[in-house]
Amino acid sequence: MDFDHVTFDLPHGTFHTLQGGDPAGQPTMFLHGFPDHPPTAKPFLAELARQGRYVVAPWLRGYAPSPTAGPFDFASLTGDVIALIDRWSPGRPVDLIGHDWGAFITYDATVTAPERIHRAVTLAMPHPLTFLSRSRPAQLRRSWYMGLFQVPGTGRLARARDLALIDRLWEQWSPGLSLDPALRTELHETLGASLPAPLKYYREMLRPGMVKAARRLSHPISVPLLHIHGAADGCILPPHADDRHRFAAPHVREIVADRCHFLHIEAPEAIAGRIAAWAASNVPDHRGETPAMPIRNPKG
């Protein structure tokens, strides 16, 4: 499926997006994570469009060709997304799907502007307060790069040897996932034009904006939410804490066997299919959660 490259003039500048699908379908926005951009998700976006959805996927703030200037506090990142929703789908709430940092923004958007979001899906990122409250040694080992990115000059390190550090993260987070060479080149070009801006997301975690975000996120989420996590994620461990108190609306958590961090790229048909099944049912059980349904598609 072909996607159009569409731009939107928002308060922070001109944001670039991929757009496709049926304009009469359910408006669905996909937010990428780090170190990524929309083109790597095209097979997943195409599956969403085949469901009859109208899909848009922006390059987030900090990722060229969208604005690479800050600030990068979480309210600003979420503000970009809400402004885009208002411009792109002013008359209908959207289904918002986020991966990694895109998932963090998705959680924040659900408490900032719940009236603009019909349903929410988060991939590979548990509720941020659940994630930040964990101190398991295995997660701390996986999060080594967060500390590295606090060091001045890390942007030069990330660029070195044709973005070898970035490639290392992809290999560690989703072992066995091999991007098409053309997609890898395109991603390198985006990151080369963007760094060090994407690293500044992590630096904001130690600044006052994080405290404000935590206060917002302490409010129970009133939007139905599906969280999907790869059991073999090499970046973020699947959540095990009982955090149902963070959700006022029906939600489900599903851990997918044999999937890693970039699960929507590893298995686009399966992940899109699970989202479609959840969206079609979305019936809470007596605990306030939708019963999980297994994904079966071992290699996408």
Residue pairs with C-beta under 8 A, 6 or more apart in sequence:
1 20
1 21
1 42
1 45
1 46
1 49
1 50
2 20
3 18
3 19
3 20
3 42
3 45
3 46
3 55
3 57
4 18
4 19
4 20
5 16
5 17
5 18
5 19
6 16
6 17
6 18
6 19
6 56
7 14
7 15
7 16
7 17
8 14
8 15
8 17
8 58
8 84
8 87
8 88
9 15
10 80
10 83
10 84
10 87
11 79
11 83
12 61
12 67
12 76
12 79
12 80
12 83
13 66
13 67
13 69
14 66
14 67
15 58
15 59
15 61
15 66
15 67
15 80
15 84
16 58
16 59
16 65
16 66
17 38
17 56
17 57
17 58
17 59
17 84
17 88
18 38
18 39
18 42
18 45
18 55
18 56
18 57
19 55
19 56
19 57
20 45
20 46
20 49
20 55
21 28
21 48
21 49
21 52
21 53
21 54
21 55
22 49
22 52
22 53
22 54
23 54
24 54
25 49
25 51
25 52
25 53
25 54
26 52
26 53
26 54
26 92
26 94
26 95
26 118
26 279
27 53
27 54
27 56
27 88
27 89
27 92
27 93
27 94
27 95
28 48
28 53
28 54
28 55
28 56
28 94
28 95
28 96
28 97
29 55
29 56
29 57
29 58
29 81
29 84
29 85
29 88
29 94
29 95
29 96
29 97
30 38
30 41
30 44
30 45
30 48
30 55
30 56
30 57
30 97
30 98
30 99
30 102
31 57
31 58
31 60
31 81
31 96
31 97
31 98
31 99
31 101
31 102
31 103
31 105
31 106
32 38
32 40
32 41
32 57
32 59
32 60
32 63
32 99
32 100
32 101
32 102
33 98
33 99
33 100
33 101
33 102
33 103
33 124
33 125
34 100
34 101
34 198
34 201
35 166
35 169
35 170
35 187
35 191
35 198
36 99
36 100
36 187
36 262
37 59
37 63
37 186
37 187
37 190
37 191
38 45
38 57
38 58
38 59
39 183
39 186
39 187
40 179
40 183
40 187
40 262
40 265
41 57
41 99
41 264
41 265
41 268
43 265
43 268
43 269
44 264
44 265
44 268
44 271
44 272
45 55
45 57
46 268
47 268
47 269
47 271
47 272
47 273
48 55
48 97
48 272
48 275
49 55
50 272
51 272
51 276
53 95
56 84
56 88
58 66
58 80
58 81
58 84
59 65
59 66
59 190
60 66
60 77
60 80
60 81
60 101
60 102
60 105
61 67
61 68
61 70
61 72
61 76
61 77
61 80
61 197
62 68
62 70
62 72
62 194
62 197
62 198
62 200
62 201
63 190
63 191
63 194
63 197
63 198
64 190
64 193
64 194
65 193
68 193
68 194
68 197
69 197
70 76
70 197
70 200
71 209
72 197
72 200
72 201
72 203
72 204
73 204
73 207
73 209
73 212
73 213
74 104
74 105
74 108
74 204
74 209
74 210
74 212
74 213
75 108
75 112
75 209
75 212
75 213
77 105
77 108
77 201
78 105
78 108
78 109
78 112
81 96
81 105
81 109
82 109
82 112
82 113
82 116
85 94
85 96
85 113
85 116
85 117
86 116
88 94
92 118
93 115
93 116
93 117
93 118
94 116
94 117
94 118
95 117
95 118
95 119
95 120
95 121
95 279
96 106
96 109
96 110
96 117
96 119
96 120
96 121
97 106
97 120
97 121
97 122
97 123
97 275
98 104
98 105
98 106
98 107
98 120
98 121
98 122
98 123
98 125
99 122
99 123
99 124
99 125
99 262
99 264
100 123
100 124
100 125
100 235
100 261
101 125
101 201
102 123
103 122
103 123
103 124
103 125
104 125
104 128
106 120
106 121
106 122
107 120
107 122
107 125
107 127
107 128
107 217
107 221
108 128
108 213
108 216
108 217
109 116
109 117
109 120
110 117
110 120
110 221
110 222
110 223
110 225
111 216
111 217
111 219
111 221
111 222
112 216
114 221
114 222
114 223
117 223
118 223
119 223
119 224
119 225
119 226
119 279
119 282
120 221
120 223
120 224
120 225
120 226
121 225
121 226
121 227
121 228
121 275
121 278
122 225
122 226
122 227
122 228
123 227
123 228
123 229
123 263
123 264
123 271
124 228
124 229
124 230
124 233
124 235
124 236
124 261
124 262
124 263
125 131
125 227
125 236
126 227
126 229
126 236
126 238
126 239
126 243
126 253
127 217
127 221
127 227
127 239
127 243
127 246
128 213
128 214
128 217
129 214
129 217
129 218
129 243
129 246
130 239
130 241
130 243
130 246
131 236
131 239
132 214
133 241
134 237
134 239
134 241
136 237
138 237
139 236
139 237
142 234
142 235
142 236
142 237
145 169
145 202
146 202
146 205
148 154
148 157
149 199
149 202
149 203
150 202
150 203
150 206
154 196
154 199
155 195
155 196
155 199
157 165
158 165
158 166
158 191
158 195
158 196
158 199
159 192
159 195
162 188
163 188
163 191
163 192
166 188
166 191
169 235
170 177
170 179
170 262
172 234
172 235
173 233
173 234
173 235
173 260
173 261
173 262
174 230
174 234
174 260
174 261
174 262
174 263
174 265
174 266
175 232
175 234
175 260
176 260
177 260
177 262
177 265
177 266
179 187
179 265
191 198
204 210
217 246
220 245
220 246
220 247
220 248
221 246
221 247
221 248
221 249
221 251
222 248
222 249
223 249
224 249
224 250
224 251
224 282
225 247
225 249
225 251
225 252
226 251
226 252
226 254
226 274
226 275
226 278
226 290
227 239
227 251
227 252
227 253
227 254
228 254
228 256
228 263
228 271
228 274
228 275
228 295
229 236
229 238
229 239
229 253
229 254
229 255
229 256
229 263
230 238
230 255
230 256
230 258
230 259
230 260
230 261
230 263
230 266
231 238
231 255
231 256
231 257
231 258
231 259
232 257
232 258
232 259
232 260
233 259
233 260
233 261
233 263
234 260
234 261
235 261
236 261
238 255
239 253
244 251
244 287
244 288
244 289
247 288
250 282
250 283
250 284
250 288
250 289
250 290
251 288
251 289
251 290
252 278
252 289
252 290
252 291
252 292
253 289
253 292
254 274
254 292
254 293
254 294
254 295
256 263
256 267
256 270
256 271
256 295
258 298
259 266
259 267
259 295
260 266
263 271
264 271
264 272
266 299
266 300
267 295
267 297
267 299
267 300
268 300
269 297
269 300
270 295
270 296
270 297
270 300
271 295
273 295
273 297
274 293
274 295
277 293
278 290
278 293
281 290
282 290
283 290
284 290
285 291
